Amino acid sequence: MIVIAAGAVLGGADRLCGNRLGYGDKFEEAFRLLGPMALSMAGMICLAPVLAGVLGRVIVPFYRGLGVDPAMFGGVLAIDMGGYQLAKELAADGRMGSYAGIVVSALFGCTLVFTIPVGMGMIPKEDRRFFARGIMLGVSAMPAGLFAGGILSGLSISECLHQNLPVFAAVLLLVPGLWKMPDKMVRGFCMLADGIQVLITAGLVLAFHPLFIPVGVLIFFGIFFTTHYVSLGSLLVYLGILAEMVFMGQTGFFGAPQGILNEMYIVTLLLTAMAYYKHRE
């Protein structure tokens, strides 16, 4: 965190000084990437409870049939997108809950629900095949990281091999495919990435509360038909949503504890600030 903070201060200072060292451009580029990152992260976070509830009914019995701890299912989500909490909740063995929620979620889950959709959204379409090949080569080496993490977590060699059966099986199918038919594997991977992007976008759309939509529509069109300024209407919609979020939260509409409400307010405030920052252009 100290290194990140120092980099942010250096980049911001250089931008204020006219980008003399070139760090200012990188500082601004980082903020431009917040949009694609937030789109993927927010959509997956919204879908996490649904994935846990719906897919869990199907996947958990399958895992138990293989003799694999259900906590390993939590590893399909990133550690900071509900993977840790889901693994701990499903765990039959506390050690497996920690292993799946920390090691597997950080390696496998982050790759599946963060690196792939965010990367595909950030790079040019013509470069996606190179990105896909790199991701698949990285996934091929993932068993080594999972195995080492399991040993350091206190699992035996047999437990590491057994509990990671689903991941190892996927890798065993991936490596021969990359060797024998790389072009088809890249196309298949790109289709998977597009499917994940559709899924997280749908999750983000479905997460909007119905009451927020009419408020935004009324504010935007009311301002537009009055002033004929589209940008002004858009900016006031953000302010209106922020005010509505705080009002509904403080009146108990969401039924969430104050700590969660504060996080919601901060996220909405940051999104509003990003909108105003972008509109300065």
C-alpha positions as CSV (number, residue, x, y, z in Angstrom):
1,M,0.0,0.0,0.0
2,I,2.9,2.4,0.7
3,V,4.4,1.7,-2.7
4,I,1.0,2.2,-4.4
5,A,0.4,5.5,-2.5
6,A,3.9,6.7,-3.4
7,G,3.2,6.0,-7.0
8,A,-0.1,7.8,-6.9
9,V,1.5,10.9,-5.3
10,L,4.3,10.9,-7.8
11,G,2.0,10.5,-10.8
12,G,-0.4,13.2,-9.6
13,A,2.5,15.6,-8.8
14,D,4.0,15.1,-12.3
15,R,0.6,15.7,-13.9
16,L,0.3,19.0,-12.0
17,C,3.7,19.9,-13.2
18,G,2.9,19.4,-16.9
19,N,3.8,15.7,-17.2
20,R,7.5,16.4,-17.4
21,L,8.6,12.9,-16.4
22,G,5.8,11.0,-18.2
23,Y,4.2,9.7,-15.0
24,G,1.3,12.1,-15.3
25,D,0.0,10.3,-18.4
26,K,0.1,7.0,-16.6
27,F,-1.6,8.5,-13.6
28,E,-4.5,9.7,-15.9
29,E,-4.5,6.4,-17.8
30,A,-5.1,4.5,-14.5
31,F,-8.3,6.5,-13.9
32,R,-9.5,5.9,-17.4
33,L,-9.2,2.1,-16.7
34,L,-11.5,2.4,-13.7
35,G,-14.6,2.2,-15.9
36,P,-13.8,-1.3,-17.5
37,M,-12.6,-2.6,-14.2
38,A,-15.7,-1.5,-12.3
39,L,-18.0,-2.9,-15.0
40,S,-16.5,-6.4,-14.6
41,M,-16.1,-6.3,-10.8
42,A,-19.5,-4.9,-10.0
43,G,-21.3,-7.3,-12.3
44,M,-19.6,-10.3,-10.8
45,I,-20.1,-9.1,-7.2
46,C,-23.8,-8.8,-7.9
47,L,-23.9,-12.3,-9.4
48,A,-21.9,-13.9,-6.5
49,P,-25.0,-14.6,-4.3
50,V,-26.9,-16.0,-7.3
51,L,-24.1,-18.2,-8.3
52,A,-23.7,-19.5,-4.8
53,G,-27.4,-20.3,-4.4
54,V,-28.3,-21.6,-7.9
55,L,-25.1,-23.4,-9.1
56,G,-24.4,-24.5,-5.5
57,R,-27.4,-26.8,-5.6
58,V,-25.9,-28.6,-8.6
59,I,-22.2,-28.3,-8.2
60,V,-21.9,-29.1,-4.4
61,P,-23.5,-32.6,-4.7
62,F,-21.2,-33.3,-7.7
63,Y,-18.1,-32.3,-5.7
64,R,-19.3,-34.4,-2.8
65,G,-19.7,-37.3,-5.1
66,L,-16.1,-37.0,-6.1
67,G,-15.0,-36.8,-2.5
68,V,-14.0,-33.2,-3.0
69,D,-14.8,-30.6,-0.3
70,P,-17.6,-28.3,-1.4
71,A,-15.4,-25.4,-0.4
72,M,-13.5,-25.8,-3.6
73,F,-16.6,-24.5,-5.5
74,G,-15.8,-21.1,-3.8
75,G,-12.6,-21.1,-5.8
76,V,-14.4,-20.2,-9.0
77,L,-14.9,-16.7,-7.6
78,A,-12.1,-14.2,-7.0
79,I,-11.0,-13.8,-3.4
80,D,-12.3,-10.3,-3.2
81,M,-15.6,-11.0,-5.1
82,G,-17.1,-13.4,-2.6
83,G,-14.8,-16.4,-3.2
84,Y,-13.4,-16.5,0.3
85,Q,-16.8,-16.1,2.0
86,L,-18.4,-18.7,-0.2
87,A,-15.6,-21.2,0.4
88,K,-15.8,-20.8,4.2
89,E,-19.5,-21.1,4.2
90,L,-19.5,-24.4,2.1
91,A,-16.5,-25.9,3.8
92,A,-16.8,-29.3,5.5
93,D,-13.2,-28.9,6.7
94,G,-12.0,-25.6,8.0
95,R,-8.5,-26.1,6.4
96,M,-10.1,-26.6,3.0
97,G,-12.2,-23.5,3.5
98,S,-9.1,-21.4,4.1
99,Y,-7.2,-23.1,1.2
100,A,-10.0,-22.8,-1.3
101,G,-11.0,-19.3,-0.2
102,I,-7.5,-17.9,-0.2
103,V,-5.2,-19.9,-2.6
104,V,-7.7,-21.3,-5.1
105,S,-9.7,-18.1,-5.3
106,A,-6.6,-16.0,-5.7
107,L,-5.2,-18.1,-8.5
108,F,-8.1,-19.8,-10.3
109,G,-11.0,-17.5,-9.3
110,C,-9.3,-14.2,-10.1
111,T,-8.3,-15.5,-13.5
112,L,-11.8,-16.7,-14.4
113,V,-13.9,-13.8,-13.2
114,F,-11.5,-10.9,-13.2
115,T,-8.4,-11.2,-15.5
116,I,-10.3,-12.8,-18.4
117,P,-13.3,-10.4,-18.6
118,V,-11.4,-7.3,-17.6
119,G,-8.5,-8.1,-20.0
120,M,-10.8,-8.8,-22.9
121,G,-12.5,-5.5,-22.3
122,M,-9.3,-3.5,-22.1
123,I,-7.3,-4.7,-25.1
124,P,-8.0,-4.2,-28.8
125,K,-10.1,-6.9,-30.5
126,E,-7.3,-7.7,-32.9
127,D,-5.0,-8.6,-30.0
128,R,-7.3,-10.8,-28.1
129,R,-5.9,-14.0,-29.6
130,F,-2.5,-13.2,-28.1
131,F,-4.1,-12.5,-24.8
132,A,-6.1,-15.7,-25.0
133,R,-3.0,-17.8,-25.7
134,G,-1.1,-16.2,-22.8
135,I,-4.0,-16.8,-20.4
136,M,-4.2,-20.5,-21.4
137,L,-0.5,-21.0,-21.0
138,G,-0.7,-19.4,-17.6
139,V,-3.6,-21.7,-16.7
140,S,-1.5,-24.7,-17.8
141,A,1.0,-23.8,-15.1
142,M,-1.7,-23.2,-12.4
143,P,-1.5,-26.7,-10.9
144,A,2.0,-26.0,-9.7
145,G,0.8,-22.9,-7.8
146,L,-2.2,-24.7,-6.4
147,F,-0.1,-27.7,-5.3
148,A,2.6,-25.4,-3.6
149,G,-0.2,-23.4,-1.9
150,G,-1.8,-26.5,-0.6
151,I,1.4,-27.8,0.9
152,L,2.0,-24.4,2.6
153,S,-1.5,-24.5,3.9
154,G,-0.9,-27.7,5.7
155,L,-2.5,-30.2,3.3
156,S,-0.9,-33.5,2.5
157,I,0.2,-34.3,-1.1
158,S,-2.7,-36.7,-1.5
159,E,-5.2,-34.0,-0.3
160,C,-3.7,-31.5,-2.8
161,L,-4.1,-33.8,-5.7
162,H,-7.5,-35.1,-4.7
163,Q,-9.1,-31.7,-3.8
164,N,-7.9,-30.1,-7.0
165,L,-9.3,-32.9,-9.3
166,P,-11.7,-30.6,-11.2
167,V,-9.0,-27.9,-11.9
168,F,-6.4,-30.5,-12.8
169,A,-8.8,-32.3,-15.2
170,A,-9.5,-29.0,-17.0
171,V,-5.8,-28.3,-17.3
172,L,-5.1,-31.9,-18.7
173,L,-7.7,-31.2,-21.4
174,L,-6.3,-27.7,-22.1
175,V,-2.6,-28.6,-22.7
176,P,-3.2,-31.2,-25.4
177,G,-5.7,-28.9,-27.0
178,L,-3.2,-26.0,-27.2
179,W,-0.7,-28.4,-28.7
180,K,-2.9,-30.1,-31.3
181,M,-5.4,-27.4,-32.2
182,P,-4.3,-24.0,-30.9
183,D,-6.5,-21.9,-33.2
184,K,-9.7,-23.7,-32.2
185,M,-8.7,-23.4,-28.5
186,V,-8.1,-19.7,-28.9
187,R,-11.5,-19.2,-30.6
188,G,-13.2,-21.3,-27.9
189,F,-11.5,-19.2,-25.2
190,C,-12.6,-16.0,-26.8
191,M,-16.2,-17.3,-26.9
192,L,-15.9,-18.2,-23.2
193,A,-14.6,-14.7,-22.4
194,D,-17.5,-13.1,-24.4
195,G,-19.9,-15.3,-22.5
196,I,-18.5,-14.1,-19.1
197,Q,-18.8,-10.5,-20.2
198,V,-22.5,-11.0,-21.2
199,L,-23.1,-12.7,-17.8
200,I,-21.6,-10.0,-15.7
201,T,-23.3,-7.2,-17.7
202,A,-26.6,-9.0,-17.2
203,G,-25.9,-9.3,-13.5
204,L,-25.1,-5.6,-13.3
205,V,-28.3,-4.6,-15.1
206,L,-30.5,-6.9,-13.0
207,A,-28.9,-5.5,-9.8
208,F,-30.4,-2.0,-10.4
209,H,-33.3,-1.4,-8.1
210,P,-36.5,-0.5,-10.1
211,L,-37.0,2.8,-8.1
212,F,-33.7,4.2,-9.4
213,I,-34.8,3.9,-13.1
214,P,-37.8,6.3,-13.0
215,V,-35.9,8.8,-10.9
216,G,-33.0,8.9,-13.5
217,V,-35.4,9.1,-16.4
218,L,-37.4,12.0,-14.9
219,I,-34.3,14.0,-14.0
220,F,-32.6,13.5,-17.4
221,F,-35.5,14.3,-19.6
222,G,-36.7,17.0,-17.3
223,I,-33.4,18.8,-17.6
224,F,-33.0,18.0,-21.3
225,F,-36.4,19.3,-22.4
226,T,-35.8,22.4,-20.3
227,T,-32.2,23.3,-21.2
228,H,-31.5,21.0,-24.2
229,Y,-28.1,20.1,-22.6
230,V,-27.5,16.4,-22.6
231,S,-24.4,16.5,-20.5
232,L,-26.1,18.6,-17.8
233,G,-28.9,16.0,-17.6
234,S,-26.4,13.2,-17.3
235,L,-24.5,14.9,-14.5
236,L,-27.7,15.7,-12.6
237,V,-28.8,12.1,-12.9
238,Y,-25.6,11.0,-11.0
239,L,-26.4,13.6,-8.3
240,G,-30.0,12.4,-8.1
241,I,-29.0,8.8,-7.8
242,L,-26.5,9.6,-5.1
243,A,-29.1,11.6,-3.1
244,E,-31.6,8.8,-3.5
245,M,-29.1,6.2,-2.4
246,V,-28.3,8.1,0.8
247,F,-32.0,8.8,1.5
248,M,-33.2,5.2,1.0
249,G,-30.2,3.9,3.0
250,Q,-30.8,6.2,6.0
251,T,-34.5,5.5,6.0
252,G,-33.9,1.8,6.3
253,F,-35.1,0.8,2.8
254,F,-32.2,-1.5,2.1
255,G,-32.2,-3.1,5.5
256,A,-28.4,-3.2,5.6
257,P,-26.2,-2.3,8.6
258,Q,-24.6,1.2,8.6
259,G,-21.1,-0.2,7.7
260,I,-22.5,-1.7,4.4
261,L,-24.5,1.5,3.7
262,N,-21.3,3.6,4.1
263,E,-19.5,1.4,1.5
264,M,-22.5,1.9,-0.9
265,Y,-22.4,5.6,-0.4
266,I,-18.6,5.8,-1.0
267,V,-18.9,3.7,-4.2
268,T,-21.8,5.8,-5.5
269,L,-19.9,9.0,-4.7
270,L,-16.8,7.8,-6.5
271,L,-18.8,6.9,-9.6
272,T,-20.3,10.3,-9.5
273,A,-16.9,11.9,-9.2
274,M,-15.7,9.8,-12.1
275,A,-18.6,11.0,-14.2
276,Y,-17.8,14.7,-13.5
277,Y,-14.1,14.1,-14.2
278,K,-14.9,12.5,-17.5
279,H,-17.3,15.3,-18.5
280,R,-14.7,18.0,-18.0
281,E,-13.5,17.1,-21.5
